Amino acid sequence: MSSKESKNFIELIIESDLAEGKFPEGIKTRFPPEPNGYLHIGHAKSIVLNFGLTQKYKGTTNLRFDDTNPETESTEYVESIKRDIKWLGYDWEEREYYTSDYFDQLYDFATKLIRGGLAYVDDSNTETIQSQKGAVGQAGTESPYRNRSVEENLDLFERMKAGEFQEGSRVLRAKIDMASPNMHMRDPVIYRIKRMPHHRTGSRWNIYPMYDFAHGQSDSIEEITHSLCTLEFENHRPLYNWLIEKLGIYPSRQIEFARLNLNYTVMSKRKLLLLVQKGLVSGWDDPRMPTISGMRNRGYSPASIRAFCERVGIAKRDNVIDMSLLEFCVREDLNKIADRRMAVLDPVKLIIENYPEGQEEWLPAENNPEDDSAGSRELPFSKELYIEREDFMEDPPKKFFRLAPGRNVRLKHAYILHCTGFERDEKGRLTEVRATYYPDSRSGSDISGIKAKGTLHWVSAKHAAEGVVHMYDRLFKVPEPLADKNVDFLEYFNEESHRIIKGVKLEPSLTEAQSLQPFQFLRKGYFVRNTIEHNGLPVFNMTVGLRDSWKK
């Protein structure tokens, strides 16, 4: 976040607070994920915001796992979250916390509310409690258990903790206002019974705090100065403030901002989990997924994701961001850091008729024209090459500047060719292209009279390595798969979003590529070496094309 850029409203609030001397020891933010799934690009925006603010201003950022629901949480998710944050380039140092660290203190907070006549044990079931809340513009009705004595409530709550009661038989509710225009203030449930082991505390607890009770109090325990939440928590803020006031604890200030919505995908962990469970994707880290781990496997760089989050900015109103902006940021960063290589995805044999039989050359080629320090490599060249099938046409249109009978074309880093002929099989499929070359037309030479408008990539047939390429498309067929509430979003899943290409011809240096190393395949796009192989062959995932092909 450059100082030259206009400041967002959160930065203005922080600067005002600091100018008033409110936080002489610095501001404190936190990133509070629930460990019930993998982080996605929406979480990346929050990570960049929270850690970025405390880098820009004097302060620290805590990592706190809001682990209050053992039914959906696991250590796998905890470890994936930590891995993703570090990969993005942020470090919480020793400040790793868990809401489960505060279970004893939260329990004490709850008993304090009971003793103050501000909470009660309710024997009503979930459906009854929901109906008691009424509707917007219509007051709710009080529970018949609302006026239990303090002594009875303390006894029942202690027995809930001891495991005497079954799940769903009792809850603890805050006693606030059943006529409040804010539905969250109508005696919300703050504790429920769950007879389920927790991934950190085991079977010690039979009751767990609700998110709305634990979240604000955890911020207070950690003395978070600026508690940054997305807009869906705006209506929850009065409840958080009420609890802080009644408990007399540190008043963390909650500030809401617009969440990140991206088209052609979904930002709900529950819905992403459904894709995984139904086998529509290979896992949370499938390269089509909007998860950070999926984007890492796709070949997105940490810098490009950070740049995207900063370009999107911080606003007070929700909107949907075009996927092409994210891909632009990815392309912009990879252009600077990705070495260039040649790979032929749909190969056809090209025979240079006048090239000496058995001869081969090693031709110099720059690794990255955007980075002089990237150096160069040598490419093998021989009589027989592979080129893309689409780079030849028998009867081309006027603006086709690739190979055609009687036309010239330049081979990247090599010679100019003149097409002399071609062969097709009995089904009409192109099997061979023939050409002659100009021996004095090596790349970089100044040969008068020889012209070629087009430049092709190629691979020496004798030296080519074979590989596999995974091509990816949009995860959904429509920009907003959740827009129509009457249609199951899975109906919009794009069955063509993953395509595997075998028999790809690679320049030999690509066999030495490291896992997740990015490359620009000339004229094809950006690719990354997959973490796995296919029958012993290297696999590359397509990251993004060389240009935006989605806007028509």
Long-range contacts (C-beta under 8 A, 24 or more apart in sequence): 1-52, 1-56, 1-310, 8-313, 8-314, 8-315, 9-314, 9-316, 10-49, 10-53, 10-226, 10-228, 10-255, 10-257, 10-314, 11-53, 11-56, 13-226, 13-255, 14-53, 14-57, 14-226, 15-57, 17-225, 17-226, 18-57, 22-225, 23-59, 23-225, 26-54, 26-57, 26-58, 26-59, 26-60, 27-53, 27-54, 27-57, 27-58, 27-59, 27-225, 27-226, 28-54, 28-59, 28-60, 28-61, 28-62, 28-222, 28-223, 28-224, 28-225, 28-226, 29-53, 29-54, 29-59, 29-60, 29-61, 29-62, 29-224, 29-225, 29-226, 29-227, 29-228, 30-61, 30-62, 30-63, 30-64, 30-219, 30-222, 30-224, 30-227, 31-61, 31-62, 31-63, 31-64, 31-85, 31-92, 32-64, 32-65, 32-66, 32-215, 32-218, 32-219, 33-65, 33-66, 33-81, 34-65, 34-66, 34-67, 34-68, 34-69, 34-72, 34-73, 34-211, 35-65, 35-67, 35-73, 35-74, 35-75, 35-77, 35-78, 35-81, 35-199, 36-69, 36-72, 36-73, 36-74, 36-77, 36-269, 37-77, 37-269, 37-270, 37-272, 37-273, 37-284, 38-77, 38-80, 38-81, 38-84, 38-269, 38-272, 38-284, 38-285, 38-289, 38-291, 38-292, 38-293, 38-294, 39-80, 39-81, 39-84, 39-85, 39-291, 39-292, 39-293, 40-267, 40-269, 40-272, 40-289, 40-290, 40-291, 40-292, 41-260, 41-262, 41-267, 41-290, 41-291, 41-292, 41-295, 41-305, 41-308, 41-326, 42-259, 42-260, 42-261, 42-262, 42-267, 42-290, 43-292, 44-88, 44-260, 44-292, 44-305, 44-306, 44-309, 45-259, 45-260, 45-309, 45-312, 46-228, 46-230, 47-85, 47-88, 47-90, 48-88, 48-305, 48-306, 48-309, 48-310, 49-228, 49-257, 49-309, 49-314, 50-228, 51-90, 52-310, 53-226, 59-225, 60-93, 60-95, 61-90, 61-92, 61-95, 62-92, 62-95, 62-96, 62-97, 62-222, 62-224, 63-92, 63-95, 63-96, 63-97, 64-96, 64-97, 64-98, 64-99, 64-218, 64-222, 65-97, 65-98, 65-99, 65-100, 66-99, 66-211, 66-214, 66-215, 66-218, 67-98, 67-99, 67-100, 67-198, 67-199, 67-200, 68-99, 68-100, 68-208, 68-209, 68-210, 68-211, 68-214, 69-194, 69-208, 69-211, 70-194, 70-196, 70-197, 70-198, 70-199, 70-208, 71-194, 71-196, 73-198, 73-199, 74-199, 75-199, 78-199, 80-284, 80-293, 83-293, 84-292, 84-293, 84-296, 87-292, 87-296, 87-302, 88-292, 88-302, 88-305, 88-306, 89-302, 89-303, 89-306, 97-218, 97-222, 98-200, 99-209, 99-214, 99-215, 99-218, 100-198, 100-200, 100-201, 102-214, 102-217, 102-218, 102-221, 103-201, 103-205, 103-208, 103-209, 105-217, 105-221, 106-209, 106-213, 106-214, 106-217, 106-218, 107-161, 107-207, 109-213, 109-217, 109-243, 109-247, 109-249, 110-157, 110-172, 110-190, 110-191, 110-209, 110-213, 111-154, 111-157, 112-247, 113-174, 113-190, 113-243, 113-246, 113-247, 114-150, 114-153, 114-154, 114-157, 114-172, 115-150, 115-154, 116-246, 117-150, 117-175, 118-174, 118-175, 118-176, 118-246, 119-153, 119-172, 119-173, 119-174, 119-175, 119-190, 120-145, 120-146, 120-147, 120-148, 120-153, 120-172, 120-173, 120-175, 121-145, 121-148, 121-152, 121-153, 121-156, 121-157, 121-160, 121-170, 121-171, 121-172, 121-173, 122-146, 122-170, 122-171, 122-172, 122-173, 122-187, 122-189, 123-169, 123-170, 124-171, 125-168, 126-168, 129-171, 129-173, 129-189, 132-178, 132-186, 132-187, 133-178, 133-183, 133-186, 133-187, 134-178, 134-186, 136-181, 136-183, 137-181, 139-178, 139-179, 140-178, 140-179, 140-186, 140-187, 141-178, 142-178, 142-187, 143-173, 143-187, 146-175, 146-187, 157-191, 160-191, 160-193, 160-206, 160-207, 161-205, 161-206, 161-207, 162-206, 163-195, 163-206, 165-193, 166-193, 166-195, 167-192, 167-193, 167-194, 167-195, 168-193, 169-193, 172-207, 174-213, 174-239, 174-242, 174-243, 176-239, 176-242, 182-235, 182-238, 182-239, 183-235, 184-212, 184-235, 184-236, 184-238, 184-239, 185-238, 185-239, 185-242, 188-212, 188-213, 188-239, 212-236, 212-239, 212-240, 213-243, 215-240, 216-240, 216-241, 216-243, 216-244, 216-252, 216-254, 217-243, 217-244, 217-247, 217-249, 219-252, 219-254, 220-244, 220-247, 220-249, 220-250, 220-251, 220-252, 221-249, 221-250, 223-250, 223-252, 224-252, 225-252, 225-253, 226-252, 226-253, 226-255, 227-252, 227-253, 227-254, 227-255, 228-254, 228-255, 228-256, 228-257, 229-254, 229-255, 229-256, 229-257, 230-256, 230-257, 230-258, 230-259, 231-256, 231-257, 231-258, 231-259, 231-316, 231-318, 232-259, 256-316, 257-314, 257-315, 257-316, 258-314, 258-315, 258-316, 258-317, 258-318, 258-319, 259-318, 260-309, 260-312, 260-321, 261-318, 261-319, 261-320, 261-321, 262-290, 262-320, 262-321, 262-323, 262-326, 263-320, 263-321, 263-322, 263-323, 263-479, 263-480, 264-323, 264-474, 264-475, 264-476, 264-478, 264-479, 264-481, 265-289, 265-290, 265-323, 265-474, 265-475, 265-476, 265-481, 266-290, 266-475, 266-476, 266-481, 266-482, 266-489, 268-482, 271-482, 271-489, 274-490, 275-490, 275-493, 278-490, 280-490, 280-493, 281-475, 287-470, 287-472, 287-541, 288-472, 288-473, 288-475, 288-497, 288-498, 289-475, 290-475, 296-516, 297-516, 297-528, 297-530, 297-531, 297-541, 298-472, 298-528, 298-541, 298-543, 299-330, 299-334, 299-516, 299-518, 299-526, 299-527, 299-528, 299-541, 299-542, 299-543, 299-544, 300-330, 300-543, 301-330, 301-333, 301-334, 301-337, 301-518, 303-333, 304-329, 304-330, 304-332, 304-333, 304-334, 305-329, 307-332, 307-333, 320-479, 320-480, 323-474, 323-550, 324-548, 324-550, 324-551, 327-544, 327-545, 327-548, 328-548, 330-526, 330-543, 330-544, 331-526, 331-544, 331-545, 331-546, 331-547, 334-518, 334-520, 334-526, 334-543, 334-544, 335-370, 335-520, 336-368, 336-370, 336-371, 337-368, 337-371, 337-518, 338-368, 338-518, 338-519, 338-520, 338-526, 339-367, 339-368, 339-374, 339-518, 339-519, 339-520, 340-365, 340-366, 340-367, 340-368, 340-369, 340-519, 340-520, 340-522, 341-506, 341-507, 341-509, 341-510, 341-519, 341-520, 341-521, 341-522, 342-379, 342-412, 342-457, 342-458, 342-459, 342-506, 342-507, 342-521, 342-522, 343-457, 343-459, 343-467, 343-469, 343-504, 343-505, 343-506, 343-507, 343-510, 343-521, 343-524, 343-527, 343-540, 344-386, 344-387, 344-388, 344-457, 344-458, 344-459, 344-464, 344-504, 344-505, 345-388, 345-469, 345-501, 345-504, 345-524, 346-388, 346-389, 346-390, 346-501, 347-386, 347-387, 347-388, 347-389, 347-459, 347-503, 347-504, 347-505, 348-386, 348-387, 348-388, 348-389, 348-392, 348-430, 348-431, 348-432, 348-433, 349-384, 349-385, 349-386, 349-431, 349-432, 349-433, 349-461, 350-384, 350-385, 350-386, 350-387, 350-403, 350-417, 350-432, 350-433, 350-434, 350-435, 350-458, 351-383, 351-384, 351-432, 351-433, 351-434, 351-435, 352-383, 352-384, 352-385, 352-417, 352-435, 352-436, 352-437, 353-420, 353-434, 353-435, 353-436, 354-436, 354-437, 355-382, 355-383, 355-437, 356-383, 357-383, 358-383, 359-383, 360-460, 360-462, 360-463, 363-413, 363-414, 363-442, 363-443, 364-413, 365-412, 365-413, 377-509, 379-413, 379-414, 379-460, 379-507, 380-460, 380-462, 380-463, 380-507, 380-508, 381-414, 381-460, 382-460, 382-461, 382-462, 382-463, 384-460, 384-461, 384-462, 385-411, 385-458, 385-459, 385-460, 385-461, 386-458, 386-459, 386-460, 386-461, 386-464, 386-505, 387-433, 387-456, 387-457, 387-458, 388-456, 388-457, 389-430, 391-456, 392-419, 392-422, 392-430, 392-433, 394-422, 401-453, 401-454, 402-454, 402-456, 403-433, 403-435, 403-454, 403-456, 408-450, 408-451, 408-452, 408-453, 409-452, 409-453, 409-454, 409-455, 409-456, 410-441, 410-443, 410-452, 410-454, 410-455, 410-456, 411-455, 411-456, 411-457, 411-458, 412-443, 412-455, 412-456, 412-457, 412-458, 412-522, 413-443, 414-442, 414-443, 414-458, 415-439, 415-441, 415-442, 415-443, 416-441, 416-447, 416-450, 416-452, 417-452, 456-523, 457-521, 457-522, 457-523, 457-524, 459-505, 459-506, 459-507, 460-507, 461-505, 463-507, 463-508, 464-505, 464-506, 464-507, 464-508, 465-505, 465-506, 465-507, 465-508, 465-510, 465-511, 465-538, 466-503, 466-504, 466-505, 466-506, 466-537, 467-504, 467-505, 467-506, 467-510, 467-537, 467-538, 467-539, 467-540, 468-500, 468-501, 468-502, 468-504, 468-534, 468-537, 468-538, 468-539, 468-540, 469-500, 469-501, 469-504, 469-527, 469-539, 469-540, 469-541, 469-542, 470-498, 470-499, 470-500, 470-501, 470-530, 470-539, 470-540, 470-541, 470-542, 471-498, 471-499, 471-500, 471-501, 471-542, 472-497, 472-498, 472-499, 472-541, 472-542, 473-497, 473-498, 473-499, 474-550, 502-534, 504-540, 506-538, 510-538, 510-540, 511-538, 513-538, 513-540, 518-543, 520-546
